[in-house]
């Protein structure tokens, strides 16, 4: 078999790369390790929120259908590409590669328009990123855009576009080794149920995720306790692409012991469930809660910032707790504003009329649990509560503090949602430049080798602004596919 460009992976980044290469005139094949019914990578499991430097509501209306009446009711804060850039650098503690982040953020809206032109549908993220206050819908957190029907809709649209363009997708096809000849990539060795063979090509785009599905590598690189973390997405992201790239001279890049990890339902499946996708197990209203471990103690500032800027790092804090479990605690006055995932039949919840009764139903140190709540209630200030802004309604005199959205927990019934840690992807990958070219130890491009999505290191460190992963996958997928196809002109 022979193609101009081989794309390894079949998620958002991979299919954006395939479409981009095809529109440059290249012949393209996509390799999916899993069967067709389990394809789509981590993208299939996402809730579809995608961060973009959209500027203002009028710009968003280029990709979202709104009537004048609907638009008039919306209070949409401005969010520029520079704001997106600043958010990544801030949460990464200035460790991210500025050139990669600049490309990601400045190309974000143009890439959204490109995806929209190819059939990806977008809508405003009313449920999870807005509150209705005084007859206005107030968006918050720089994340108002999502794909229609979450990751399922995104992947359906991208696969449909591949079909329209005549891009072949080989399922149950694992890329095993890159073929290198005369210092350039010339093929890929693949393994299918029928056997092993080689696909000849002029360029390869690696877009097959990180190693979060590989327990041994999680323990080796991120930490021994990460063997116990739930894998939120696809079971097929086991680091194969990274290993293949290293074998031909690529180098690791990014935070080797860092990852995107969240608080998810304690009874979540051990790996992503393709029969129940859509990120339904997450529990992301915790900024309005207090979280206690089984010792009955708080361990983070739940209201340090909007959920968008803390959720990807708080998962590891839950993993550190006894038995890797914590309880998000809410009372009756807060329960109505929780996100929709708390109302699903899959949500695990313990309810009781009093705090004492609730403590008796949980695996906690009851005395300390009740004392922690009493101390917290006494520390809550009297500022007004406003969930659409960082309201400064804080505690005083307790550790850890709660910096925003601190309300007393004193109106029954009371609710405890048990959560554990779910890993999404590792922050380390391989070194690449802003053209998507994979680099060697001398920081020179490996001819014919490109990367996109979670394969690229040096973008995220320590933390992550919500929705950035889908955008990074699309931007660098588009870039890598175009770069790979344009290489044909130099061959």
N, C-alpha and C positions, 0 to 999 in steps of 0.2 A: 504494500500500500504506500501511496505517496501523496502528501498534501503540502501546500506552502506553509501553513501554520497549524500546529497542534496545540490545543488548549487543554491543560490538565485540570480537571474540576468542572463542576456544572452548577455552581451557585451564582449569585448575583455578579461577582467580579468576573468569573469565568465567562459567563454568557455575554456580559458587556464587552469583554475582550474579543470574543468570537464575532459578535455583530460588527464591532469596530473594524476588525481585520477584514471581514467580508465586504464591508462597504468601500474598502480601499482596493478591492478586486482580487483578494487572495482566496485560494481554496482553503477551507478550514474544516477541521474535525475536532469535536469535543469528546474528551474521555471522562466518563463517570464511573467511579469505582463501585458504587452501589447499583442495585437493580432500579429499574425505572420508577417503581412505586416508592423508593426510598432516595430519590435524587433531590438535588437542590441545595445540598450543603446546609450550613447554618442559616442561610438566607430563608429557607423554607419555614423555619421556626420563629422568625422574628415577628414582632407585632407591627412592623412596617414603618415605625417612626424614623425619619431620615433628616438629619441636620443639614442645613444649607444656609448660605449667606443670601437671604432672599430680599434684603433691603426694606421692603414695605408690602402692605397688603395688595396694592395695585400690581406689583410684580408677581406676587403669588397667584393672582387671578389669571396669569398667562397659562397656568397649568392646573388651576382649580376652578371649577364652575361655581359661581356665586351670583345670585340676583342682586340688584341694587339694594333691595330691602335687607337681604342677609348681610351684605357688606356694611351697610350703615349701622348695624347693630354690633359690629365687631370692633373691639379695641385691640389692635395688633401692634405691639412694640416693634420699633425698627430693629433689624438685626443684619448687619453688614458682613461681608466677607472678612473684614478686619476684626469684627467681634468674634467670629468663629475662630479665626487664627489666635486671637488673644485667649479665648477660652481653653483651647488645646494646650497652649504654652503655659497657662496658669495652672491647670490641674496636673500637668506633667512636671511641674516645678522647673520649667524652662529646660528640660532635658531633651525634648523632641527635636528632630532635625528640622531646622527652620525652612530649608528649601522644599522638603517634602510637604510640610504643613502649609506653606504658602501656595504650592500647587494645588493641594487638596481644597483649600478654602476658596481660592480665587477661581477655580474651575467648577466649583460646586453648582452654582445656578445654571451655568451653561450646560452642564451634564444632566441636570434635571430636565431642562428643555429638550435635550437630545433624547433622553429616555421617553419623555412624553410624546415626542414625535414618532417614536417607534412603538407606541401602544401601551406604555406603562401609565396606569391611571393613578392620580393623586387626589387626596382630599384633605380637609383640615382635621387636625387631631383634637376634636372637641372634647372627647371623653377624658383624656389623660393630661391635657395641657391647657385647660381653660376652666374658669369658673364664671357663672353668671352672677354679676353684682350690679345692683341698681339698674336692671334692664339692659346692661351691656355685657357682652361676652368678652371677658378679659383673658387674653392668652398670656402665658408666662414661660420663662425658661429657654427661649430661643429655639423651640422645637415644635412649630405648629403644623408641620407637613408630615403626611404618612401616605403609604401606598394603599390603594383600595384592596380590601380583603387581605390585609396584612402581608406577610411573606408569601402566603399561598398565591395571592393575586399577582404579586410581583413576579414570582417564578413562572406562573402560567403565562403572563404576558411576554416574558423574555423567551421562553421556550417556543411560544407561538411565532414570535418574530424570527427565531432561528429556523423554524420550519418554512416560513415564507421565503427566507433567503436561501434555502437549500443547504443549510449547515447541518451536517450529520452529527448526531450524538450517539456514541457507542456506550451502552450501559454494561454493567458488570465487566468493566474494562479497567484494570489497574495499571497505571504507569509504574514500571519497576526500575527503569534505568534510562538515563540520558546517554545518547551516543555522541561522542565527540571525535572529530577528525580534523587534523590540521588546525587545531585551536578554535574550532567553531562547532556549534551544535548541529548535528546532521540527522538526528532521528531520536525515536523513543522506543524502548523495548516495552511491550505491553503483555499483560497476562489476561486471557479470557477463559471462560469455561472450556473452550475448545482447544486451548493451548497457548503457547507463547510465540510471538512474532515481533517484527520490527516495522515501525512506520517511518519511512524516510520523509524528511521535511527540511525547510530552510530556517524555521524558527519555532521555538516552543515558549508558550506562556504558561507559567506555573501559577495556578490560582486554586489550589486545593487545600487551603486552610492551614491551621497550625497543628499542634500536637496534643490538644486538650483531650482527645479521645484515647490517648495512649497512657495508661496508668503508670507504667514504668518511667516514662519520660516526665510525667507530672511530678512524680516523687523525686526523680533525679535533678530536675532543673528548678522547680518552683518550691518544693519542700516535701518532706515525708508525709506530712498530714494531708497533702493534696491527693493522696491515693483514695481518700474517703470522700472527696468532693463528687457531687452529682454532675454528670455531663449533660448540659441543657440542650445541646443540639445534636448534630449528626454523629453517629458512632464511627463514621469512616474517616474523620479528621485525625489521623494518627501520626502526622509528621512526615509522611512519605515524600512530599515535594521538597521539604527542607533537606532531608537526607540525600535525595538525588542531586540537588544543587550543590551540596557540600562535596559530593564525590567528584564533581567536575571543576572544583576550584572556587566556588562561592564561599562566603564567610557569614557567620552568624552576626546578627545586628539587633539592637534593641535591648530591652530589659529582660534578661534571661529568666529571672525569678518573678516576673510580673505577669499579671493576667487580668482579664475582665471577669469578675465573679460577683454574683448577686445573692440577695436573700430570696429564697424560693420556698414553696410549700414543703414542709417536712416530709410529706408523703408523695413527693414527686417521683415519677419513674426514674430509674437509674441512668438511662440515656433518653434522648429525645424520642417522643412517641409520635410516629408519623400519622397515627390515627387521630391524635388530638394535638395538632400543631397550633401555632398562633400565640405562643408565649403566654399560655393561660395559667401557668402555675406561679408566676412571679408575684411578689407582694410588695408593691411600691408606694403605699400610702404611709410608710413608716415615719416620714417627717412629722406626722400628726400624732404619732404614738410615743410611748416609751418602750424600749426593748430591754427585756430582762433575760438573763441566762438562768440555768437551773439552780445556781447558787442564790438566786433572787436578787442579783445585782445588775445595774445598768453598766454598759461598757463602751458606748459611743455617744456623741452629741447628735441625736437624731435630727435636729433642726439646724445643723451647721450650714446648710445651703439647700437649694432646691434639689429634689430627688435626682434631676438630670445630671448633677455634678457630684453626687456622693454614692449612688447606687452601685456603681461598678467597682467600688473599693470596699464597701461595707460587707460584701459577701465573705471576704477573707477574715473580717473581724468576727463574723458568726462562726466560721470554721474553727477559730481559736477557742471557742467556748466549750465547756464540758459537754461531751457527747455530740459536739458540733450542732447544738440546738439553741435557739433563742425564741422568745415569745414576744410578738408585737401586741401591745395592750391598748385597748380603746374603750371609751365609755359611750353611753347612749347619745351624748350630744355630738360626738365626732363620727359615730358610725355612719350616718347618712351621706357624708361627703367622701367616703372611701371609693377607690377606683372599682371598676366593674368586676375585676378578677376576684374580689372579695365576696361577690354574690354568686359565683359559679358553683355548680354542684361539686366540682373538683376541689373546692377550697376546704381546708381543714380548719375548724374553729371550735373552741371550747367557750361556752356561754354560761353565765351564772348571774343570779340577782344581786349578789354582794361580792365584794373583793375576797372576803374570807372563804366563801363557797367556791369562788373561782380558784383560789390558791389550793384548795383541797382536791381539785380535779386535775391539777398539773403536777408534773414531776419537778417540784421546786422545794427549796428550803422555805417553808411557809412563813416562819417568823421574819426572816430577812426579806422575803418578797413583800410582805405587808409593810415592813419598816421602810423599805426603799420607796414605796409609793407614798407613804406618809411624808417622808422627807422631801420628796419631789413636790407634792402638793403644797407644802408649806413654803417652797422656794419659788413658786410661780408668781411672776409679776402681774400687774393689773393693766398692762397695755392692751389695746384692742386686738382681737384676732382677725387676721386677713390672710387666707391661704393663697391669694394670687400674687402676693409680694413677700419679700423677706420682711416680716412685720416687726422684728425686734422684740416680740413678746417672749421674754427670756426668763430663765431661772437665775437666782442669786444664791451663792453660798453652798452649792453642791458640786461634786465632781463625779462624772463629767457634767458640764453644764448642758442646758438645752438653749440654743441661741435664738431660735425663732419658733413660733407656733406652739409655745408651751401653754397648754391648758390643763387645769386640774382634772384629775381622773376621779370623779366623785358622783356621777349620775348613773345608776343602774338601768338596765342590765349592763354587764361588763363582758368584754370579748377578748379572748387571747387566740392569736393565730400563730401556731408553731412554724418556725422557718428553719431551714438549713442552708448550706452553701451550694450554689450551682455555678460551675465554671462554664464560660462561654467560649473564650479563646485565649491563647497565650499572647503576650505582648512582644515576645521575641520572634524573629523570623530570619530572613536573609537580607543582606545589604543590597539596596537598589537605588538608582538615582531617580530624578523626577521625570525621566522619560520611560520609566519602567524597566530599564536595563539592569540586569543582575550584575553585581560587581565582584571582582576577585580581591585577593589580599592586597594588591597594589591599587585598589580602588579604580580599576579599569574595567570596562564592560566585557563580559564573556559573550563573544559574538554569537548571536542567535538565541540568547536566553533572556527571557523577560519574566516579570512577576507582577502580581496584583493581589489586592485584598489582604487577608490576614497573613499572607506569605511575606509581606514587606515589614521589616522591623524599623525601629526608630521613629515611629509616628506617635505611639502611645506609651507613656510611662506612668506608673503609680496609680493612675486614675484615667477617667475617660468621660468626655461630654456626651450624654445620651444621643443616640442616633448617628454618631460619627462613623461607625463601622460600615453601615450600608453605603454612606456617601463615599467613604474612602475606597470601597470595593468598586463602586461604579466609576469614580473618577480615574483611578489607576487602571481599572479594567479597560476603559475606553482608550486611555493613553497607551497602555502596553499593547493592545491589539493593533492600534494604528502604527506604533513603532515597529512591531514585528512585521506587519505587511509592507511597510515602506522600506524595510531592509532588502526586500526582494529586488528592488531597483538597483541595489549595489552589488548583487551577486553576479 
